[in-house]
């Protein structure tokens, strides 16, 4: 039975399967994955490191809430965002800062 989501990928030579599992884990809300072999680390880091587009989107969400203090929801380009989106954006920006992608 194949590993699911954030379980350790024991087939450490199968980079495609590792990438698929890691992307599923990210989609499901995980922010990291354990590796059992050094060869797995680059794939895991690539998948979990926030992209420039994700960073820009998170900054836009944070900025919209900062421009509208006390609001429970904000709209950006016709899309509604609420407080859980704000929290997720802040967490993504914190991970990006740790990764040296933001200041």
C-alpha atoms as an extended CHARMM CRD file, in Angstrom:
* protein
*
       103  EXT
         1         1  UNK       CA              0.0000000000        0.0000000000        0.0000000000  PROA      1               0.0000000000
         2         2  UNK       CA              1.5180000000        3.3820000000       -0.9530000000  PROA      2               0.0000000000
         3         3  UNK       CA              2.2750000000        6.0100000000        1.6690000000  PROA      3               0.0000000000
         4         4  UNK       CA             -0.3650000000        8.6950000000        2.0880000000  PROA      4               0.0000000000
         5         5  UNK       CA              0.1250000000       12.4160000000        2.5740000000  PROA      5               0.0000000000
         6         6  UNK       CA              2.6680000000       13.1170000000        5.2600000000  PROA      6               0.0000000000
         7         7  UNK       CA              3.8410000000        9.5730000000        5.9690000000  PROA      7               0.0000000000
         8         8  UNK       CA              7.5160000000        8.8580000000        5.3900000000  PROA      8               0.0000000000
         9         9  UNK       CA              8.2130000000        7.8220000000        1.7930000000  PROA      9               0.0000000000
        10        10  UNK       CA             10.1880000000        4.6110000000        2.1820000000  PROA      10              0.0000000000
        11        11  UNK       CA             10.8790000000        4.1580000000       -1.5380000000  PROA      11              0.0000000000
        12        12  UNK       CA             13.5820000000        6.8270000000       -1.3560000000  PROA      12              0.0000000000
        13        13  UNK       CA             14.6980000000        6.3220000000       -4.9570000000  PROA      13              0.0000000000
        14        14  UNK       CA             11.2410000000        7.1330000000       -6.3770000000  PROA      14              0.0000000000
        15        15  UNK       CA             11.3620000000       10.9400000000       -6.6690000000  PROA      15              0.0000000000
        16        16  UNK       CA              8.1280000000       11.1180000000       -8.6860000000  PROA      16              0.0000000000
        17        17  UNK       CA              6.1440000000        9.3190000000       -5.9900000000  PROA      17              0.0000000000
        18        18  UNK       CA              7.7760000000       11.4540000000       -3.3000000000  PROA      18              0.0000000000
        19        19  UNK       CA              6.8350000000       14.6440000000       -5.1740000000  PROA      19              0.0000000000
        20        20  UNK       CA              3.2320000000       13.4520000000       -5.6100000000  PROA      20              0.0000000000
        21        21  UNK       CA              2.9060000000       12.5250000000       -1.9170000000  PROA      21              0.0000000000
        22        22  UNK       CA              4.5230000000       15.7830000000       -0.8260000000  PROA      22              0.0000000000
        23        23  UNK       CA              2.2370000000       17.8660000000       -3.0440000000  PROA      23              0.0000000000
        24        24  UNK       CA             -0.7640000000       16.0100000000       -1.5880000000  PROA      24              0.0000000000
        25        25  UNK       CA              0.4960000000       16.7560000000        1.9110000000  PROA      25              0.0000000000
        26        26  UNK       CA              0.8830000000       20.4710000000        1.0690000000  PROA      26              0.0000000000
        27        27  UNK       CA             -2.6100000000       20.5140000000       -0.4410000000  PROA      27              0.0000000000
        28        28  UNK       CA             -3.9580000000       18.9370000000        2.7510000000  PROA      28              0.0000000000
        29        29  UNK       CA             -2.4220000000       21.6600000000        4.9080000000  PROA      29              0.0000000000
        30        30  UNK       CA              0.8860000000       20.1530000000        5.9930000000  PROA      30              0.0000000000
        31        31  UNK       CA              3.9140000000       22.4530000000        6.0030000000  PROA      31              0.0000000000
        32        32  UNK       CA              6.6570000000       19.8360000000        6.0040000000  PROA      32              0.0000000000
        33        33  UNK       CA              7.5030000000       16.1750000000        5.5630000000  PROA      33              0.0000000000
        34        34  UNK       CA             10.0690000000       13.8600000000        7.1130000000  PROA      34              0.0000000000
        35        35  UNK       CA             12.7850000000       12.3770000000        4.9330000000  PROA      35              0.0000000000
        36        36  UNK       CA             14.5520000000        9.0760000000        5.5040000000  PROA      36              0.0000000000
        37        37  UNK       CA             17.2730000000        9.7300000000        2.9150000000  PROA      37              0.0000000000
        38        38  UNK       CA             19.2190000000       12.8960000000        2.0280000000  PROA      38              0.0000000000
        39        39  UNK       CA             18.1800000000       12.5270000000       -1.6270000000  PROA      39              0.0000000000
        40        40  UNK       CA             14.5840000000       13.2940000000       -0.5880000000  PROA      40              0.0000000000
        41        41  UNK       CA             15.3520000000       16.6800000000        0.9430000000  PROA      41              0.0000000000
        42        42  UNK       CA             15.5490000000       18.7650000000       -2.2830000000  PROA      42              0.0000000000
        43        43  UNK       CA             12.1260000000       17.5600000000       -3.4690000000  PROA      43              0.0000000000
        44        44  UNK       CA             10.5250000000       18.1610000000       -0.0730000000  PROA      44              0.0000000000
        45        45  UNK       CA             12.0910000000       21.6140000000        0.2180000000  PROA      45              0.0000000000
        46        46  UNK       CA             11.0060000000       22.5740000000       -3.2950000000  PROA      46              0.0000000000
        47        47  UNK       CA              7.3890000000       21.5850000000       -2.7030000000  PROA      47              0.0000000000
        48        48  UNK       CA              7.0560000000       23.2520000000        0.7020000000  PROA      48              0.0000000000
        49        49  UNK       CA              8.9920000000       26.4480000000       -0.0320000000  PROA      49              0.0000000000
        50        50  UNK       CA              6.4680000000       29.1890000000       -0.8180000000  PROA      50              0.0000000000
        51        51  UNK       CA              6.5420000000       30.3430000000       -4.4410000000  PROA      51              0.0000000000
        52        52  UNK       CA              6.8580000000       33.9900000000       -5.4370000000  PROA      52              0.0000000000
        53        53  UNK       CA              3.2050000000       33.9370000000       -6.5330000000  PROA      53              0.0000000000
        54        54  UNK       CA              2.0720000000       32.4980000000       -3.1950000000  PROA      54              0.0000000000
        55        55  UNK       CA              4.0870000000       35.1280000000       -1.3320000000  PROA      55              0.0000000000
        56        56  UNK       CA              2.5700000000       37.9200000000       -3.4420000000  PROA      56              0.0000000000
        57        57  UNK       CA             -0.9380000000       36.5730000000       -2.8410000000  PROA      57              0.0000000000
        58        58  UNK       CA             -0.3430000000       36.3010000000        0.9080000000  PROA      58              0.0000000000
        59        59  UNK       CA              0.9870000000       39.8670000000        1.0130000000  PROA      59              0.0000000000
        60        60  UNK       CA             -2.1280000000       41.0720000000       -0.8210000000  PROA      60              0.0000000000
        61        61  UNK       CA             -4.4140000000       39.3570000000        1.7100000000  PROA      61              0.0000000000
        62        62  UNK       CA             -2.5150000000       40.8100000000        4.6670000000  PROA      62              0.0000000000
        63        63  UNK       CA             -2.4710000000       44.2800000000        3.0860000000  PROA      63              0.0000000000
        64        64  UNK       CA             -6.2110000000       44.1700000000        2.3810000000  PROA      64              0.0000000000
        65        65  UNK       CA             -6.9850000000       43.3540000000        6.0150000000  PROA      65              0.0000000000
        66        66  UNK       CA             -4.5530000000       46.0120000000        7.2430000000  PROA      66              0.0000000000
        67        67  UNK       CA             -6.3100000000       48.5700000000        5.0270000000  PROA      67              0.0000000000
        68        68  UNK       CA             -9.6700000000       47.5070000000        6.5190000000  PROA      68              0.0000000000
        69        69  UNK       CA             -9.0740000000       47.0780000000       10.2640000000  PROA      69              0.0000000000
        70        70  UNK       CA            -11.8500000000       45.3240000000       12.1010000000  PROA      70              0.0000000000
        71        71  UNK       CA            -13.3900000000       43.8020000000        8.9770000000  PROA      71              0.0000000000
        72        72  UNK       CA            -14.1920000000       40.1120000000        9.0150000000  PROA      72              0.0000000000
        73        73  UNK       CA            -13.9160000000       39.7790000000        5.2600000000  PROA      73              0.0000000000
        74        74  UNK       CA            -12.2230000000       41.6450000000        2.4290000000  PROA      74              0.0000000000
        75        75  UNK       CA            -12.4900000000       41.4060000000       -1.3290000000  PROA      75              0.0000000000
        76        76  UNK       CA             -9.5220000000       41.2000000000       -3.6930000000  PROA      76              0.0000000000
        77        77  UNK       CA            -10.1940000000       41.1010000000       -7.4300000000  PROA      77              0.0000000000
        78        78  UNK       CA            -13.7100000000       39.8020000000       -6.8790000000  PROA      78              0.0000000000
        79        79  UNK       CA            -12.6620000000       37.0680000000       -4.4260000000  PROA      79              0.0000000000
        80        80  UNK       CA            -13.7550000000       37.1480000000       -0.7760000000  PROA      80              0.0000000000
        81        81  UNK       CA            -11.2180000000       36.4090000000        1.9540000000  PROA      81              0.0000000000
        82        82  UNK       CA            -11.9700000000       35.9660000000        5.6340000000  PROA      82              0.0000000000
        83        83  UNK       CA             -9.9590000000       35.7100000000        8.8450000000  PROA      83              0.0000000000
        84        84  UNK       CA             -8.7920000000       32.1030000000        8.2970000000  PROA      84              0.0000000000
        85        85  UNK       CA             -7.3280000000       33.2400000000        4.9590000000  PROA      85              0.0000000000
        86        86  UNK       CA             -5.5300000000       36.0380000000        6.7950000000  PROA      86              0.0000000000
        87        87  UNK       CA             -4.0670000000       33.5860000000        9.2990000000  PROA      87              0.0000000000
        88        88  UNK       CA             -2.9550000000       31.2380000000        6.5320000000  PROA      88              0.0000000000
        89        89  UNK       CA             -1.3590000000       34.1620000000        4.6760000000  PROA      89              0.0000000000
        90        90  UNK       CA              0.5420000000       35.2050000000        7.7960000000  PROA      90              0.0000000000
        91        91  UNK       CA              1.7780000000       31.6410000000        8.3320000000  PROA      91              0.0000000000
        92        92  UNK       CA              2.9430000000       31.3960000000        4.7170000000  PROA      92              0.0000000000
        93        93  UNK       CA              4.8120000000       34.7010000000        5.0270000000  PROA      93              0.0000000000
        94        94  UNK       CA              6.4500000000       33.4950000000        8.2550000000  PROA      94              0.0000000000
        95        95  UNK       CA              7.6500000000       30.3280000000        6.4640000000  PROA      95              0.0000000000
        96        96  UNK       CA              8.9050000000       32.4600000000        3.5720000000  PROA      96              0.0000000000
        97        97  UNK       CA             10.8370000000       34.6520000000        6.0020000000  PROA      97              0.0000000000
        98        98  UNK       CA             12.4450000000       31.6070000000        7.6400000000  PROA      98              0.0000000000
        99        99  UNK       CA             13.3990000000       30.3810000000        4.1640000000  PROA      99              0.0000000000
       100       100  UNK       CA             15.0320000000       33.7540000000        3.4540000000  PROA      100             0.0000000000
       101       101  UNK       CA             12.5310000000       34.6950000000        0.7440000000  PROA      101             0.0000000000
       102       102  UNK       CA             11.1610000000       37.8220000000        2.4560000000  PROA      102             0.0000000000
       103       103  UNK       CA             12.4510000000       40.4220000000        4.8390000000  PROA      103             0.0000000000
